[in-house]
Amino acid sequence: MPAGRGILTGYERECLAGKKEKQREYEARSRIRARIEGPLAEDIEHLKEHDSELLQEIQAVVCDDA
């Protein structure tokens, strides 16, 4: 089964890597922040209630290099 995209789209990755004009990078950062503060935060809350094992897996990936 193919993997979903996670937080970033391919285009947003290009913007953040400096492959697009600076304005596109700012716009991409805004969209990504909205996802982090919206759907991602909601998913984390759902996992806190319903699947602590998956939540721990996410925390391990996100917090490992932080």
N, CA, C and O of each residue as an XYZ file, in Angstrom:
264
protein
N       0.841     -1.171      0.000
C       0.000      0.000      0.000
C       0.892      1.242      0.000
O       1.806      1.340      0.818
N       0.637      2.200     -0.915
C       1.475      3.404     -0.959
C       1.240      4.290      0.263
O       0.138      4.352      0.810
N       2.284      4.958      0.664
C       2.198      5.836      1.835
C       1.529      7.150      1.463
O       1.648      7.606      0.326
N       0.827      7.760      2.411
C       0.261      9.091      2.221
C       1.364     10.133      2.301
O       2.540      9.788      2.414
N       0.999     11.372      2.245
C       2.007     12.421      2.163
C       2.525     12.932      3.488
O       3.531     13.642      3.486
N       1.933     12.635      4.587
C       2.416     13.191      5.848
C       2.014     14.648      5.984
O       0.854     14.983      5.744
N       2.921     15.509      6.356
C       2.605     16.923      6.573
C       2.872     17.765      5.333
O       2.129     18.710      5.068
N       3.916     17.449      4.565
C       4.327     18.273      3.431
C       3.931     17.657      2.100
O       3.984     16.439      1.926
N       3.535     18.511      1.162
C       3.348     18.063     -0.217
C       4.699     18.156     -0.922
O       5.634     18.768     -0.406
N       4.794     17.557     -2.079
C       6.019     17.667     -2.858
C       6.344     19.111     -3.206
O       7.498     19.534     -3.147
N       5.310     19.859     -3.571
C       5.502     21.272     -3.918
C       6.005     22.065     -2.711
O       6.899     22.901     -2.843
N       5.435     21.804     -1.546
C       5.886     22.502     -0.342
C       7.329     22.154     -0.004
O       8.079     23.011      0.465
N       7.716     20.930     -0.231
C       9.124     20.543     -0.018
C      10.043     21.366     -0.920
O      11.092     21.843     -0.488
N       9.629     21.526     -2.185
C      10.419     22.334     -3.124
C      10.516     23.781     -2.653
O      11.585     24.387     -2.716
N       9.403     24.332     -2.184
C       9.397     25.717     -1.696
C      10.347     25.881     -0.517
O      11.137     26.824     -0.480
N      10.274     24.975      0.438
C      11.125     25.068      1.625
C      12.600     24.854      1.290
O      13.480     25.347      1.996
N      12.863     24.124      0.217
C      14.244     23.869     -0.197
C      14.818     25.026     -1.022
O      15.969     24.982     -1.456
N      13.992     26.066     -1.232
C      14.471     27.229     -1.970
C      14.410     27.079     -3.476
O      15.056     27.838     -4.199
N      13.646     26.115     -3.959
C      13.557     25.881     -5.398
C      12.467     26.718     -6.069
O      12.313     26.682     -7.290
N      11.725     27.459     -5.279
C      10.675     28.345     -5.793
C      10.933     29.747     -5.259
O      11.801     29.943     -4.409
N      10.185     30.713     -5.754
C      10.394     32.090     -5.272
C      10.048     32.211     -3.795
O       9.270     31.424     -3.256
N      10.638     33.208     -3.155
C      10.527     33.377     -1.700
C       9.079     33.499     -1.245
O       8.732     32.971     -0.188
N       8.227     34.173     -2.003
C       6.826     34.326     -1.626
C       6.146     32.961     -1.526
O       5.312     32.751     -0.645
N       6.485     32.049     -2.403
C       5.893     30.699     -2.358
C       6.333     29.964     -1.094
O       5.566     29.183     -0.531
N       7.568     30.212     -0.648
C       8.035     29.604      0.595
C       7.204     30.107      1.777
O       6.792     29.316      2.625
N       6.958     31.408      1.836
C       6.147     31.971      2.927
C       4.741     31.371      2.924
O       4.195     31.032      3.974
N       4.169     31.248      1.731
C       2.819     30.686      1.610
C       2.798     29.219      2.050
O       1.875     28.776      2.734
N       3.824     28.480      1.648
C       3.908     27.065      2.036
C       4.026     26.937      3.553
O       3.366     26.091      4.156
N       4.859     27.769      4.170
C       5.020     27.730      5.621
C       3.697     28.010      6.326
O       3.394     27.402      7.352
N       2.922     28.917      5.780
C       1.622     29.243      6.362
C       0.665     28.048      6.275
O      -0.028     27.728      7.242
N       0.633     27.400      5.123
C      -0.236     26.219      4.955
C       0.180     25.090      5.896
O      -0.665     24.417      6.486
N       1.476     24.893      6.027
C       1.983     23.820      6.892
C       1.639     24.109      8.351
O       1.217     23.212      9.081
N       1.816     25.345      8.769
C       1.444     25.715     10.148
C      -0.049     25.458     10.395
O      -0.435     24.963     11.454
N      -0.875     25.799      9.411
C      -2.319     25.586      9.559
C      -2.624     24.099      9.740
O      -3.501     23.741     10.526
N      -1.910     23.233      9.022
C      -2.106     21.787      9.174
C      -1.649     21.304     10.543
O      -2.302     20.468     11.168
N      -0.532     21.834     10.998
C       0.003     21.430     12.310
C      -0.958     21.840     13.416
O      -1.238     21.056     14.323
N      -1.460     23.055     13.342
C      -2.335     23.580     14.392
C      -3.771     23.081     14.267
O      -4.530     23.156     15.232
N      -4.155     22.576     13.102
C      -5.524     22.113     12.875
C      -5.617     20.597     12.871
O      -5.700     19.970     13.927
N      -5.604     20.001     11.668
C      -5.813     18.555     11.563
C      -4.810     17.703     12.344
O      -5.197     16.705     12.953
N      -3.543     18.078     12.337
C      -2.559     17.277     13.065
C      -2.833     17.312     14.567
O      -2.787     16.280     15.236
N      -3.117     18.496     15.090
C      -3.424     18.616     16.524
C      -4.670     17.800     16.882
O      -4.727     17.168     17.937
N      -5.670     17.822     15.986
C      -6.890     17.047     16.224
C      -6.590     15.548     16.216
O      -7.113     14.800     17.041
N      -5.744     15.115     15.279
C      -5.377     13.696     15.224
C      -4.637     13.270     16.487
O      -4.868     12.177     17.005
N      -3.748     14.131     16.984
C      -3.009     13.816     18.207
C      -3.969     13.661     19.382
O      -3.837     12.729     20.175
N      -4.924     14.561     19.494
C      -5.918     14.468     20.569
C      -6.718     13.174     20.462
O      -7.007     12.532     21.472
N      -7.073     12.794     19.243
C      -7.818     11.553     19.031
C      -6.990     10.342     19.464
O      -7.503      9.430     20.111
N      -5.717     10.344     19.105
C      -4.847      9.234     19.504
C      -4.650      9.192     21.014
O      -4.550      8.108     21.589
N      -4.593     10.344     21.663
C      -4.483     10.368     23.124
C      -5.646      9.610     23.757
O      -5.468      8.891     24.739
N      -6.818      9.774     23.195
C      -8.017      9.123     23.728
C      -8.142      7.663     23.331
O      -8.602      6.841     24.123
N      -7.733      7.331     22.096
C      -8.110      6.035     21.544
C      -6.976      5.079     21.198
O      -7.221      3.885     21.028
N      -5.735      5.569     21.089
C      -4.659      4.646     20.716
C      -3.300      5.185     21.165
O      -2.555      5.766     20.376
N      -2.999      4.984     22.429
C      -1.759      5.519     22.991
C      -0.514      4.888     22.363
O       0.547      5.511     22.334
N      -0.638      3.669     21.866
C       0.510      3.031     21.226
C       0.913      3.779     19.949
O       2.096      4.043     19.733
N      -0.062      4.118     19.108
C       0.254      4.886     17.901
C       0.774      6.279     18.257
O       1.671      6.797     17.593
N       0.225      6.866     19.275
C       0.699      8.176     19.722
C       2.175      8.092     20.124
O       2.957      8.984     19.795
N       2.550      7.042     20.820
C       3.947      6.867     21.225
C       4.859      6.705     20.006
O       5.993      7.186     20.005
N       4.360      6.027     18.973
C       5.154      5.869     17.752
C       5.393      7.217     17.075
O       6.495      7.499     16.605
N       4.358      8.039     17.032
C       4.498      9.374     16.448
C       5.483     10.195     17.278
O       6.364     10.855     16.726
N       5.335     10.156     18.590
C       6.236     10.915     19.461
C       7.680     10.469     19.274
O       8.587     11.301     19.290
N       7.904      9.195     19.100
C       9.262      8.690     18.910
C       9.879      9.263     17.635
O      11.056      9.623     17.620
N       9.096      9.348     16.579
C       9.606      9.885     15.318
C       9.823     11.389     15.414
O      10.867     11.893     15.000
N       8.854     12.102     15.951
C       8.915     13.556     16.001
C       9.932     14.050     17.031
O      10.667     15.003     16.775
N       9.969     13.417     18.159
C      10.808     13.909     19.258
C      12.222     13.340     19.261
O      13.073     13.828     20.005
N      12.489     12.339     18.464
C      13.797     11.684     18.468
C      14.923     12.649     18.140
O      15.964     12.635     18.797
N      14.724     13.493     17.124
C      15.788     14.402     16.695
C      15.589     15.827     17.179
O      16.381     16.710     16.850
N      14.551     16.057     17.948
C      14.245     17.440     18.365
C      15.224     17.938     19.404
O      15.113     19.075     19.862
